Amino acid sequence: MQIYSSAFASNGIIPRQYTCEGTDLSPPLRWVNLPAGTQSLALIVEDPDAPDPAAPQRIWVHWVLYDIPPHVQDLPAGVQTLPPGTREGINDWRRSGYGGPCPPIGRHRYFFRLYALDTVLPALQDPDKDSLQAAMRGHVLAEATLIGRYAKGDR
């Protein structure tokens, strides 16, 4: 299984429009080669370098999606309407939706983690990353990761 974006290469710089310095749109994402038996997908976008890559203190969660149907192969840039059946959790701004890179200092890494699950998860009450991961435990068939990088001022 692989996840990629047409907006940036793996380990490349995330374009400004997908950050707090731009229009803060979610980047286009596409995935291929889901394992047999995939019943749903989950996506977690996180920054393990918060607040400072030289002295990280926490993982900052930017987006939480789950129950993405397995026939869905991508999410367009700035997705406004999620695919039917897809559910959203809450990010570390305590809201649903995508929150783009906005590092206070240094160049941070942003991990777009896609999980193939052998089940459709039950409706969870505004799950954060930890709640979603607990619900996914024992159901992950495969995981794919795309890493982007960003520092304020990157073009």
C-alpha positions as CSV (number, residue, x, y, z in Angstrom):
1,M,0.0,0.0,0.0
2,Q,1.3,3.5,-0.9
3,I,0.1,7.0,-0.2
4,Y,1.3,10.0,-2.2
5,S,0.5,13.6,-3.2
6,S,0.7,15.4,-6.5
7,A,1.6,18.5,-4.5
8,F,4.8,17.4,-3.0
9,A,7.3,14.5,-3.1
10,S,7.9,12.1,-0.2
11,N,10.2,14.1,2.2
12,G,9.6,17.2,0.1
13,I,8.5,20.7,1.0
14,I,4.7,21.1,1.4
15,P,3.6,24.0,-0.7
16,R,2.6,27.1,1.1
17,Q,-1.0,27.0,0.0
18,Y,-1.5,23.9,2.2
19,T,-0.2,25.7,5.3
20,C,-1.3,28.5,7.7
21,E,0.7,30.9,5.6
22,G,-1.4,30.1,2.5
23,T,-5.0,29.1,2.2
24,D,-4.7,26.2,4.6
25,L,-6.2,23.7,2.2
26,S,-5.7,20.0,2.6
27,P,-3.3,18.7,0.0
28,P,-4.4,16.3,-2.7
29,L,-3.8,12.7,-1.5
30,R,-4.0,9.4,-3.5
31,W,-3.4,5.8,-2.4
32,V,-2.9,2.6,-4.3
33,N,-2.5,-1.1,-3.7
34,L,-4.8,-1.6,-0.7
35,P,-4.5,-5.1,0.8
36,A,-7.2,-7.7,0.2
37,G,-9.9,-7.6,2.8
38,T,-9.8,-3.8,3.3
39,Q,-13.2,-2.7,4.6
40,S,-12.3,0.9,5.5
41,L,-9.4,3.4,5.7
42,A,-8.3,5.8,8.3
43,L,-6.0,8.8,7.9
44,I,-4.1,10.6,10.6
45,V,-1.9,13.6,9.9
46,E,0.6,14.6,12.6
47,D,3.7,16.6,13.4
48,P,6.1,14.8,15.8
49,D,8.4,17.9,16.0
50,A,6.2,20.2,18.1
51,P,7.0,22.8,19.1
52,D,10.7,22.8,18.1
53,P,12.4,20.1,16.1
54,A,15.5,20.6,18.1
55,A,13.6,19.7,21.3
56,P,10.3,18.1,20.4
57,Q,7.8,17.9,23.3
58,R,4.7,16.4,21.7
59,I,3.0,15.1,18.6
60,W,0.6,17.7,17.2
61,V,-2.4,16.2,15.3
62,H,-3.5,18.0,12.2
63,W,-6.3,15.8,10.8
64,V,-8.2,12.7,11.8
65,L,-10.4,10.8,9.3
66,Y,-11.9,7.3,9.5
67,D,-14.3,4.9,7.8
68,I,-13.1,6.1,4.4
69,P,-14.7,3.6,2.0
70,P,-12.1,1.3,0.3
71,H,-13.3,2.1,-3.2
72,V,-12.2,5.8,-2.6
73,Q,-8.8,6.2,-4.1
74,D,-8.1,9.9,-3.3
75,L,-9.0,13.1,-1.6
76,P,-8.8,16.3,-3.7
77,A,-7.0,19.4,-2.6
78,G,-9.1,21.4,-0.2
79,V,-11.7,18.7,0.1
80,Q,-14.9,20.3,1.2
81,T,-17.2,17.3,1.0
82,L,-15.8,14.0,2.3
83,P,-16.7,10.7,0.6
84,P,-20.0,9.3,1.8
85,G,-19.5,7.2,4.9
86,T,-16.3,9.0,5.9
87,R,-16.2,10.3,9.5
88,E,-14.0,13.0,11.0
89,G,-12.4,13.1,14.4
90,I,-10.9,16.1,16.1
91,N,-7.4,17.5,15.8
92,D,-5.3,19.2,18.4
93,W,-7.0,22.6,17.7
94,R,-10.0,20.7,19.2
95,R,-12.0,20.9,16.0
96,S,-12.7,18.7,13.0
97,G,-11.2,19.3,9.6
98,Y,-7.7,19.8,8.3
99,G,-5.3,22.2,10.0
100,G,-2.2,22.8,7.9
101,P,1.4,23.1,9.0
102,C,2.1,26.2,11.1
103,P,5.4,25.5,12.9
104,P,6.4,28.1,15.5
105,I,10.1,27.4,14.9
106,G,12.2,25.4,12.5
107,R,11.4,22.9,9.8
108,H,8.9,20.3,10.9
109,R,8.0,16.9,9.5
110,Y,4.3,16.1,8.7
111,F,3.3,12.4,8.6
112,F,0.3,11.5,6.5
113,R,-0.5,8.0,7.8
114,L,-3.0,5.9,6.0
115,Y,-4.3,2.7,7.6
116,A,-6.2,-0.1,5.8
117,L,-8.6,-1.8,8.3
118,D,-10.4,-5.1,8.1
119,T,-13.6,-3.5,9.5
120,V,-15.8,-0.4,9.4
121,L,-15.5,1.2,12.8
122,P,-18.5,2.2,14.8
123,A,-19.4,5.8,15.1
124,L,-17.1,7.3,17.7
125,Q,-18.0,10.4,19.6
126,D,-15.6,13.1,18.3
127,P,-12.5,10.8,18.5
128,D,-9.1,12.2,18.8
129,K,-6.1,10.4,17.5
130,D,-5.7,8.2,20.6
131,S,-9.4,7.2,20.6
132,L,-9.2,6.3,17.0
133,Q,-6.0,4.3,17.4
134,A,-7.6,2.4,20.3
135,A,-10.6,1.6,18.1
136,M,-8.3,0.5,15.3
137,R,-6.3,-1.9,17.5
138,G,-6.3,-5.4,16.1
139,H,-7.9,-4.3,12.8
140,V,-4.9,-2.8,10.9
141,L,-4.1,-4.7,7.7
142,A,-1.4,-2.3,6.4
143,E,-0.1,1.2,6.9
144,A,1.5,3.7,4.5
145,T,3.1,7.0,5.3
146,L,3.8,10.1,3.3
147,I,6.1,12.6,4.9
148,G,6.2,16.3,4.0
149,R,8.3,19.1,5.5
150,Y,7.6,22.7,6.2
151,A,9.2,25.8,7.9
152,K,7.5,29.2,7.8
153,G,8.8,31.1,4.8
154,D,9.2,28.0,2.6
155,R,7.9,28.5,-0.9
